[in-house]
Amino acid sequence: MNIEIISIAKKEKTIYDPLYKDLTKMISRFANIKDTEIFNKDITKAHNISVKSAQSAYTKVLEPHISSSFSVVLHPNGKIIDSYEFSKYLDGKMSVKFFIGGAYGFEDDFLKKSDVIVSLGKITMSHKIAKVVLLEQIYRGFSILTNHPYHK
């Protein structure tokens, strides 16, 4: 199985890098995982114009990544699910792509192109924290699917 996390984020070293590395290594027992961070000049420029411009810039760079893979968009207004339901998004798939938006979220048109829209909860968190939570849930999901004791 192939998993890709695609986020609107600047490529920079963070205090979360060791967590990303550890969780990615744990997940690699079950799937190949790729982390793609995108933040270009157009996004920077759009941030200085308006929310709508920023969302449009996000869509422009993310749209090419929505393909025949099962796509999951993380969004505050998405469905709130538990870890067991989350694990079903991994079950039997050849490829899953997870999308983490930028500071201004996603355009409705982009959301409509996804297979599922999920919320990590009602609290606001940075995309860096969201990625840690997502990675942990991916590992937990595989643990549930393989009856590994981690999920208990």
JOKABEL-V856983 format. One record per pair of residues at least 12 apart in sequence whose ideal C-beta (glycine too) atoms are under 7 Angstrom apart, sorted by sequence separation. I is the first residue (numbers start at 1). J is the second residue. If there is no record, write none. Layout:
I,J  I,J
This chain:
120,133  43,57  42,57  43,58  72,89  42,60  43,61  70,89  40,61  38,61  70,93  72,96  74,98  70,95  74,99  11,37  69,95  70,96  71,97  72,98  73,99  74,100  75,101  69,96  89,116  100,127  3,31  9,37  69,97  71,99  1,30  2,31  10,39  1,31  2,32  3,33  4,34  5,35  6,36  7,37  8,38  9,39  75,105  100,130  5,36  8,39  75,106  100,131  4,36  6,38  65,97  73,106  8,43  75,111  98,134  62,99  81,118  73,111  79,117  78,117  79,118  80,119  78,118  79,119  73,114  78,119  80,121  72,114  75,117  77,119  58,101  71,114  72,115  76,119  58,102  71,115  72,116  73,117  74,118  75,119  70,115  72,118  74,120  63,110  66,113  54,102  58,106  59,107  62,110  66,114  90,138  55,104  8,58  54,104  55,105  59,109  55,106  56,107  59,110  86,137  90,141  55,107  90,142  51,104  83,137  87,141  91,145  86,141  90,145  6,62  74,130  83,140  87,144  83,141  87,145  6,65  43,102  74,134  84,144  83,144  83,151  6,97  1,93  8,100  1,94  2,95  3,96  4,97  5,98  6,99  7,100  8,101  1,95  8,102  5,100  27,135  20,131  24,135  27,138  16,128  23,135  27,139  30,142  19,132  23,136  26,139  14,128  20,135  27,142  16,132  23,139  9,127  7,127  7,131  5,131  5,134  3,138
